[in-house]
């Protein structure tokens, strides 16, 4: 399963130099000779036994070579390789294959992988490929494409083993053996009633160890079924699977009918996507941004937060301006004040990272969350005391002025405590107002620790030293 990215729109155009036609893009198209170019894979291609290895190799080739190499592979191998590629690259390759070639590969892909790739194509292009598929495959993919990609329905796989509850264990094993050719290797077998409502889940081990002749409904032992609805956010699905240590999570509708399963590899992709988005969002970059994102789109995503950062930096500069006279009287203040802000900023970043991770991996519990903020405050207070003592001694030895060391220590203690509390609070405030807790949190944290640090330090220096 591959990660979703924002891709360039694509459109379908017929290439006059090729009777089959090729997909080109609104951006400058690839050389039409690509359609006829033959790329003969070298002998070492045989070393790429796993599709993931072949996909890594393809990423180092030019687009014409990638397209030609994919044509040389049997459709099933091409499908496995395409599923391992990043979706932006997979879309580029599909756009430069003839519709019947692309459809032959898509038909061999797992439905969820195929839906992920098709979802990034322009609607006209997608419809052309779907119309080229068999009616059964096209209908299944259209059902998957109807789900929000950020929900359980959007990441589920429909290739599952469904067993009627009134058959025996022996019949179930025979059915699994028969269905294995058309299904992914199952982790579990899902038992349903006459209306396809999920009534139980059996691991393959449970089936194998059951006594011959046992009816499935008896093997369930009044089991409480754990499943998720198709419209549940995929982050919550990942949390549920992690909590229960499942290899796969059944996805049902509001009537309890089994629709598919979300498997562990889907969840790994979700967790990687969310971790990347949080990391990028904390500094104000686009949460879906990558090195392949068009630079103009990156500018559009980053510029608003850079403007916010400019305003918050202006606030810090204004605080320093208020104490211009104090700095003029004691130049050493200008040397020491960045240390206060930097130390507090680092303390706040630690609290911020812990809180964002907590919110990302567990359900939001307001009472527990604010308790966590108090915990960060205690940590900030204790670490602040240690650092304040060290700073006081260091400044005294450096300057020979004990009062300056005491001011430095008090300012450092106060700003580190504030930074810890701010780092724990900012993500919660974002969550309360319905925004992503990681979105540009570090920008606001830096504004608080810098402006407050400068004000506390220069204010104490003005009051007690000048």
Secondary structure, 3 states (H helix, E strand, C coil): CCCCCCCCCEEEECCCCCCCCEEEECCCCCCHHHHCCCCCCCHHHHHCCCHHHHHHHHCCCCHHHHHHHHHHCCHHHHHHHHHHCCHHHHHHHHHCCCHHHHHHHHCCCCHHHHHHHHCCCCHHHHHHHHHHCCHHHHHHHHHHHCCCCCEHHHHCECCCCEEECCCEHHHHHHHHHHHCCCCCCCCEEEEECCCCEEEEEEEHHHHHHCCCCCEHHHHCCCCCCCCEECCCEHHHHHHHHHHHCCCEEEEECCCCEEEEEEEHHHHHHHHHHHHHHHHHHHCCCCCCCCCCCCHHHHHHHHHHHHHHHHHHHHHHHHHHHHCHHHHHHCCHHHHHHHHHHHHHHHHHHHHHHHHHHHHHHCCCCHHHHHHHHHHHHHHHHHHHHHHHHHHHHHHHHHHCCHHHHHHHHHHHHHHHHHHHHHHHHHHHHHHHCCCCCCCCHHHHHHHHHHHHHHHHHHHHHHHHCC
